[in-house]
């Protein structure tokens, strides 16, 4: 900070900046959704483009036949419910993947903003604060990836290893069950090797839609953790500014308060960038999680009634991952709202009343700007908060109770 004497730091801030988004980069690069930077080579751009085409092919190969099955097959209501859960997960996952690609520029802006924040750190204690918050973002990424990928891919594996016996004319066949059923008049999934190809493709598409969901939630968590670290630094700098002014018993150089205000505006700009990235994703996640929590609750009750312990465990893991994801998104919205307010509160809690009148007016400007809170919303309609998380859970279980009554 500009107030105290600079202390050189030993670690490379550039490597620390890369380390903070390392897991997100691995996830999004695997599906071609990691944004391009000035250092990105032409070969990397070509590989990313090819990955995007392949990912869309795998998602469409899963979603379209399943959607046709729901529309055209004359199944019972119970059978359609069994298909609706996986279909909604793959369909909304594909939409989330598209949203990530469309928000490529906004994600790049936030990442570059993070890199600049790391570059201006010149004190070891400031660096430690940023490292602490970066670790929180990494831990959330690991938890999201472990539960979502583990839950959904376990469901795919359990389903694929289950077999069913079918009769076609005078021939009896034993085939593997498919995680996301297909319209058999379009794809003959009862024959080999078509059955195995469909299962393999659904494993791949499952990984893609899971990675898009985990990538969206985790990158929001990493951005939020970074914003919290910057707010912590700013509050420390404000306290230093006031204490330094009292010790010197004179007006501080204008550049000092100017740097604090500029950094405050940078933080608000960064939070606005997070809102631009997350608005569409939050809207789809609200819809997906409401439907999936309802359907997973129904599947768990069905598995419990049928004493299917294996399916019960798998559905429970997926349910926990869905609840965790929507909770993290809602909690992020609450945290960012509170962080914006905390800056003004931190100014007020200092010994500002000992400062000269001119410096008090400068601090009042920070308090006024902090009162203009930036909110994370779902499609600019719903404020993401713990209250919203409670509404999602109540709505999901209301629909679940309705399904129980109907079936």
C-alpha positions as CSV (number, residue, x, y, z in Angstrom):
1,X,0.0,0.0,0.0
2,X,1.1,3.6,-0.6
3,X,1.1,4.6,3.1
4,X,3.7,2.2,4.6
5,X,7.2,1.5,3.3
6,X,7.1,-1.1,0.6
7,X,8.5,-4.6,1.5
8,X,9.7,-6.7,-1.5
9,X,7.9,-10.0,-1.8
10,X,9.8,-13.2,-2.7
11,X,7.2,-15.2,-4.6
12,X,6.2,-14.6,-8.2
13,X,2.8,-12.9,-8.2
14,X,2.2,-14.0,-11.8
15,X,2.5,-17.7,-10.8
16,X,0.2,-17.1,-7.8
17,X,-2.4,-15.5,-10.1
18,X,-2.3,-18.5,-12.4
19,X,-2.4,-20.8,-9.5
20,X,-5.6,-19.2,-8.2
21,X,-7.5,-20.1,-11.4
22,X,-5.6,-23.3,-12.3
23,X,-8.5,-25.7,-11.5
24,X,-10.9,-23.5,-13.4
25,X,-8.6,-23.4,-16.4
26,X,-8.3,-27.2,-16.4
27,X,-12.1,-27.7,-16.3
28,X,-13.0,-25.1,-18.9
29,X,-10.1,-25.9,-21.3
30,X,-11.2,-29.5,-21.4
31,X,-14.5,-28.4,-23.0
32,X,-13.1,-25.5,-25.0
33,X,-14.7,-22.8,-22.8
34,X,-11.6,-21.2,-21.5
35,X,-11.3,-17.6,-22.9
36,X,-8.5,-16.7,-25.4
37,X,-5.8,-14.2,-24.3
38,X,-3.2,-12.3,-26.2
39,X,-0.7,-15.1,-25.3
40,X,-3.0,-17.8,-26.8
41,X,-1.4,-19.5,-29.8
42,X,-3.3,-20.1,-33.1
43,X,-3.0,-23.9,-32.5
44,X,-4.7,-23.5,-29.1
45,X,-7.5,-21.5,-30.7
46,X,-8.0,-24.2,-33.3
47,X,-8.1,-27.0,-30.7
48,X,-10.6,-25.0,-28.6
49,X,-12.8,-24.6,-31.7
50,X,-12.7,-28.3,-32.5
51,X,-13.5,-29.1,-28.8
52,X,-16.5,-26.8,-28.9
53,X,-17.9,-28.5,-32.1
54,X,-17.3,-32.0,-30.6
55,X,-19.0,-31.0,-27.3
56,X,-22.1,-29.8,-29.0
57,X,-22.2,-33.0,-31.1
58,X,-22.1,-35.1,-28.0
59,X,-24.7,-33.0,-26.1
60,X,-27.1,-33.0,-29.1
61,X,-26.6,-36.8,-29.6
62,X,-27.8,-37.3,-26.0
63,X,-30.5,-34.6,-25.7
64,X,-32.4,-34.9,-29.1
65,X,-33.1,-38.6,-29.1
66,X,-34.1,-38.4,-25.4
67,X,-36.4,-35.5,-26.1
68,X,-38.0,-37.4,-29.1
69,X,-38.6,-40.4,-26.8
70,X,-40.4,-38.2,-24.2
71,X,-42.6,-36.6,-26.9
72,X,-43.3,-39.5,-29.3
73,X,-43.2,-42.7,-27.1
74,X,-46.5,-43.7,-25.5
75,X,-45.1,-44.3,-22.0
76,X,-46.8,-44.1,-18.6
77,X,-46.6,-41.0,-16.5
78,X,-44.2,-42.7,-14.1
79,X,-41.8,-43.7,-17.0
80,X,-41.8,-40.2,-18.3
81,X,-40.9,-38.9,-14.9
82,X,-37.9,-41.3,-14.8
83,X,-36.6,-39.7,-18.0
84,X,-37.4,-36.1,-17.1
85,X,-34.6,-35.8,-14.5
86,X,-31.6,-36.8,-16.7
87,X,-33.1,-35.0,-19.7
88,X,-33.4,-31.7,-17.8
89,X,-29.8,-32.0,-16.5
90,X,-28.4,-32.6,-20.0
91,X,-30.6,-29.9,-21.6
92,X,-29.9,-27.2,-19.1
93,X,-26.2,-28.2,-19.0
94,X,-26.0,-27.6,-22.8
95,X,-27.6,-24.2,-22.3
96,X,-25.1,-23.4,-19.5
97,X,-22.3,-24.4,-21.8
98,X,-23.6,-22.0,-24.5
99,X,-23.9,-19.2,-21.8
100,X,-20.2,-19.8,-20.8
101,X,-19.1,-19.4,-24.4
102,X,-21.2,-16.3,-24.9
103,X,-19.8,-14.8,-21.7
104,X,-16.2,-15.5,-22.9
105,X,-15.2,-11.8,-23.0
106,X,-16.6,-11.1,-19.5
107,X,-14.8,-14.0,-18.0
108,X,-11.6,-12.9,-19.7
109,X,-12.1,-9.3,-18.3
110,X,-12.5,-10.7,-14.8
111,X,-9.4,-13.0,-15.1
112,X,-7.3,-10.1,-16.4
113,X,-8.6,-7.9,-13.6
114,X,-7.4,-10.5,-11.1
115,X,-4.0,-10.7,-12.7
116,X,-3.6,-6.9,-12.5
117,X,-4.6,-7.0,-8.8
118,X,-1.9,-9.6,-8.1
119,X,0.7,-7.5,-10.0
120,X,0.2,-4.4,-7.8
121,X,0.7,-6.3,-4.5
122,X,4.0,-5.1,-3.0
123,X,3.7,-6.2,0.6
124,X,4.0,-9.7,2.0
125,X,1.0,-9.3,4.4
126,X,-1.2,-8.1,1.5
127,X,-0.1,-11.1,-0.5
128,X,-0.9,-13.5,2.3
129,X,-4.5,-12.1,2.5
130,X,-4.9,-12.7,-1.2
131,X,-3.5,-16.2,-1.0
132,X,-5.8,-17.0,1.8
133,X,-8.9,-16.1,-0.2
134,X,-7.5,-17.8,-3.3
135,X,-7.3,-21.1,-1.4
136,X,-11.0,-20.7,-0.4
137,X,-11.9,-20.5,-4.1
138,X,-9.8,-23.5,-5.0
139,X,-11.4,-25.6,-2.2
140,X,-14.9,-24.7,-3.4
141,X,-13.9,-25.7,-7.0
142,X,-12.6,-29.1,-5.8
143,X,-15.8,-29.8,-3.8
144,X,-18.0,-28.8,-6.7
145,X,-16.1,-31.0,-9.2
146,X,-15.9,-34.0,-6.8
147,X,-19.6,-34.1,-6.0
148,X,-21.0,-33.2,-9.4
149,X,-18.7,-35.3,-11.5
150,X,-18.7,-38.1,-9.0
151,X,-22.5,-38.2,-8.6
152,X,-23.6,-37.9,-12.2
153,X,-20.9,-40.2,-13.7
154,X,-21.6,-42.7,-10.9
155,X,-25.3,-42.7,-12.0
156,X,-24.2,-43.3,-15.6
157,X,-21.9,-46.1,-14.5
158,X,-24.5,-47.8,-12.3
159,X,-27.1,-47.6,-15.1
160,X,-24.7,-48.8,-17.8
161,X,-23.7,-51.9,-15.7
162,X,-27.3,-52.8,-15.2
163,X,-28.8,-55.0,-17.8
164,X,-32.3,-55.8,-19.1
165,X,-33.7,-58.7,-21.1
166,X,-35.7,-57.8,-24.2
167,X,-37.5,-60.0,-26.8
168,X,-37.4,-59.0,-30.5
169,X,-39.5,-61.6,-32.4
170,X,-38.1,-65.0,-31.5
171,X,-34.8,-63.6,-30.3
172,X,-34.0,-62.8,-26.7
173,X,-31.3,-60.2,-26.0
174,X,-29.5,-58.9,-22.9
175,X,-28.5,-55.3,-23.3
176,X,-27.1,-52.6,-21.0
177,X,-29.4,-49.9,-19.8
178,X,-28.9,-46.4,-21.1
179,X,-28.5,-43.5,-18.6
180,X,-30.5,-41.1,-20.8
181,X,-33.0,-43.1,-22.9
182,X,-33.2,-42.6,-26.7
183,X,-35.9,-42.8,-29.3
184,X,-35.5,-46.3,-30.6
185,X,-36.9,-45.6,-34.0
186,X,-34.1,-43.1,-34.5
187,X,-31.3,-45.0,-32.8
188,X,-31.5,-48.8,-32.5
189,X,-30.0,-48.9,-29.0
190,X,-31.1,-52.5,-28.5
191,X,-28.4,-53.8,-30.9
192,X,-24.6,-54.1,-30.5
193,X,-22.4,-52.1,-30.9
194,X,-24.9,-49.3,-31.1
195,X,-25.8,-49.8,-27.4
196,X,-22.2,-49.5,-26.3
197,X,-21.6,-46.5,-28.5
198,X,-24.6,-44.6,-27.1
199,X,-23.5,-45.4,-23.5
200,X,-20.0,-44.2,-24.2
201,X,-21.2,-41.0,-25.8
202,X,-23.5,-40.3,-22.9
203,X,-20.5,-40.7,-20.5
204,X,-18.7,-38.1,-22.5
205,X,-21.6,-35.7,-22.8
206,X,-22.2,-36.2,-19.0
207,X,-18.7,-35.0,-18.4
208,X,-19.2,-32.0,-20.6
209,X,-22.4,-30.8,-19.0
210,X,-21.0,-31.4,-15.5
211,X,-17.9,-29.5,-16.4
212,X,-19.9,-26.6,-17.7
213,X,-22.0,-26.5,-14.4
214,X,-18.9,-26.9,-12.2
215,X,-17.0,-24.4,-14.3
216,X,-19.7,-21.8,-13.9
217,X,-20.2,-22.2,-10.2
218,X,-16.4,-22.6,-9.4
219,X,-15.3,-19.6,-11.4
220,X,-17.9,-17.5,-9.7
221,X,-16.6,-18.7,-6.4
222,X,-13.0,-17.9,-7.3
223,X,-14.0,-14.4,-8.5
224,X,-16.0,-13.8,-5.3
225,X,-13.1,-15.0,-3.1
226,X,-10.8,-12.7,-4.9
227,X,-13.2,-9.7,-4.5
228,X,-13.4,-10.5,-0.8
229,X,-9.6,-10.4,-0.6
230,X,-9.5,-7.1,-2.3
231,X,-12.2,-5.7,0.1
232,X,-10.1,-6.9,3.1
233,X,-7.0,-5.1,1.7
234,X,-9.0,-1.9,1.0
235,X,-10.3,-1.8,4.6
236,X,-6.8,-2.3,5.9
237,X,-5.5,0.5,3.7
238,X,-8.3,2.8,4.9
239,X,-7.4,2.1,8.6
240,X,-3.7,2.8,7.7
241,X,-4.7,6.0,6.0
242,X,-6.6,7.3,9.1
243,X,-3.9,6.2,11.6
244,X,-1.1,7.7,9.5
245,X,-3.0,11.0,9.3
246,X,-3.4,11.1,13.1
247,X,0.3,10.4,13.7
248,X,1.5,13.0,11.2
249,X,-1.1,15.5,12.3
250,X,-1.4,16.9,8.8
251,X,-3.3,16.4,5.6
252,X,-2.2,13.3,3.6
253,X,-1.0,13.8,0.1
254,X,-4.0,13.7,-2.3
255,X,-2.5,10.7,-4.1
256,X,-3.0,8.5,-1.0
257,X,-6.8,8.9,-0.8
258,X,-6.9,9.0,-4.6
259,X,-5.4,5.5,-4.7
260,X,-7.9,4.2,-2.1
261,X,-10.8,5.6,-4.1
262,X,-9.5,4.2,-7.4
263,X,-9.0,0.8,-5.9
264,X,-12.6,0.9,-4.5
265,X,-13.9,1.7,-7.9
266,X,-11.9,-1.2,-9.4
267,X,-13.4,-3.6,-6.9
268,X,-16.9,-2.4,-7.8
269,X,-16.1,-2.8,-11.5
270,X,-14.9,-6.3,-10.8
271,X,-18.1,-7.2,-9.0
272,X,-20.1,-5.8,-11.9
273,X,-18.1,-8.1,-14.2
274,X,-19.0,-11.1,-11.9
275,X,-22.7,-10.1,-12.3
276,X,-22.3,-9.9,-16.1
277,X,-20.8,-13.4,-16.1
278,X,-23.3,-15.0,-13.7
279,X,-26.7,-13.4,-14.6
280,X,-27.7,-15.9,-17.3
281,X,-26.0,-18.8,-15.6
282,X,-27.8,-18.1,-12.3
283,X,-31.2,-18.0,-14.1
284,X,-30.7,-21.4,-15.6
285,X,-29.2,-22.9,-12.4
286,X,-32.3,-21.8,-10.5
287,X,-34.6,-23.5,-13.0
288,X,-32.4,-26.7,-13.2
289,X,-31.9,-27.1,-9.5
290,X,-35.6,-26.6,-8.7
291,X,-36.5,-29.3,-11.2
292,X,-33.7,-31.6,-10.4
293,X,-34.0,-31.4,-6.6
294,X,-37.7,-32.2,-7.0
295,X,-37.0,-35.2,-9.4
296,X,-34.1,-36.5,-7.3
297,X,-36.3,-36.5,-4.2
298,X,-38.9,-38.5,-6.1
299,X,-36.2,-41.0,-7.4
300,X,-34.9,-41.3,-3.8
301,X,-38.3,-42.1,-2.5
302,X,-38.9,-44.6,-5.3
303,X,-35.5,-46.3,-4.6
304,X,-36.2,-46.4,-0.9
305,X,-39.6,-48.1,-1.5
306,X,-38.0,-50.6,-3.9
307,X,-35.0,-51.2,-1.5
308,X,-32.6,-50.2,-4.3
309,X,-29.7,-49.2,-2.0
310,X,-27.3,-48.6,-4.9
311,X,-29.5,-46.2,-6.7
312,X,-30.4,-44.6,-3.4
313,X,-26.8,-43.7,-2.6
314,X,-26.1,-42.4,-6.2
315,X,-29.2,-40.2,-6.2
316,X,-28.4,-38.9,-2.7
317,X,-24.9,-37.8,-3.9
318,X,-26.3,-36.1,-6.9
319,X,-29.0,-34.4,-4.8
320,X,-26.3,-33.1,-2.4
321,X,-24.2,-31.8,-5.3
322,X,-27.3,-29.9,-6.7
323,X,-28.1,-28.4,-3.3
324,X,-24.4,-27.5,-2.8
325,X,-24.2,-25.7,-6.2
326,X,-27.4,-23.6,-5.7
327,X,-26.3,-22.8,-2.2
328,X,-22.9,-21.6,-3.3
329,X,-24.4,-19.4,-6.0
330,X,-26.9,-17.9,-3.6
331,X,-24.3,-17.5,-0.9
332,X,-22.0,-15.7,-3.4
333,X,-24.7,-13.1,-4.0
334,X,-25.1,-12.5,-0.3
335,X,-21.4,-12.2,0.3
336,X,-20.8,-9.7,-2.5
337,X,-23.7,-7.6,-1.3
338,X,-22.3,-7.6,2.2
339,X,-18.8,-6.9,1.1
340,X,-19.9,-3.7,-0.8
341,X,-21.6,-2.5,2.4
342,X,-18.6,-3.4,4.7
343,X,-16.3,-0.8,3.0
344,X,-18.5,2.0,4.2
345,X,-18.8,0.5,7.6
346,X,-15.0,0.1,7.9
347,X,-14.6,3.8,7.1
348,X,-17.1,4.8,9.8
349,X,-15.5,2.5,12.4
350,X,-12.1,4.3,12.1
351,X,-11.1,7.3,14.1
352,X,-12.1,9.6,11.1
353,X,-13.3,12.3,13.5
354,X,-9.7,13.2,14.3
355,X,-9.0,14.0,10.6
356,X,-9.0,17.4,9.0
357,X,-12.3,18.4,7.4
358,X,-11.1,17.9,3.9
359,X,-10.1,14.3,4.5
360,X,-13.4,13.6,6.3
361,X,-15.3,14.8,3.1
362,X,-13.1,12.4,1.0
363,X,-14.0,9.5,3.3
364,X,-17.7,10.4,3.2
365,X,-17.6,9.9,-0.6
366,X,-16.4,6.4,0.0
367,X,-19.3,5.7,2.4
368,X,-21.8,7.2,-0.1
369,X,-20.5,5.0,-2.9
370,X,-20.6,1.9,-0.7
371,X,-24.3,2.5,-0.1
372,X,-24.9,1.8,-3.8
373,X,-24.9,-2.0,-3.6
374,X,-24.2,-4.2,-6.6
375,X,-26.3,-7.4,-6.6
376,X,-25.8,-10.7,-8.3
377,X,-29.1,-11.5,-10.0
378,X,-30.6,-14.4,-12.0
379,X,-31.5,-12.9,-15.4
380,X,-31.7,-9.4,-13.8
381,X,-34.9,-10.6,-12.1
382,X,-34.1,-12.4,-8.9
383,X,-31.5,-11.3,-6.3
384,X,-29.3,-14.3,-5.5
385,X,-29.3,-14.6,-1.7
386,X,-29.8,-17.1,1.1
387,X,-33.5,-16.1,1.1
388,X,-33.6,-17.1,-2.6
389,X,-32.0,-20.5,-1.7
390,X,-34.7,-21.0,0.9
391,X,-37.4,-20.3,-1.8
392,X,-35.8,-22.7,-4.2
393,X,-35.8,-25.5,-1.6
394,X,-39.4,-24.8,-0.6
395,X,-40.5,-24.7,-4.3
396,X,-38.7,-28.0,-5.1
397,X,-40.2,-29.8,-2.2
398,X,-43.7,-28.4,-2.9
399,X,-43.5,-29.9,-6.4
400,X,-42.1,-33.1,-4.9
401,X,-45.2,-33.4,-2.6
402,X,-47.4,-32.8,-5.6
403,X,-45.7,-35.6,-7.5
404,X,-46.2,-37.9,-4.5
405,X,-49.9,-37.1,-4.5
406,X,-50.2,-37.7,-8.2
407,X,-48.3,-41.0,-8.3
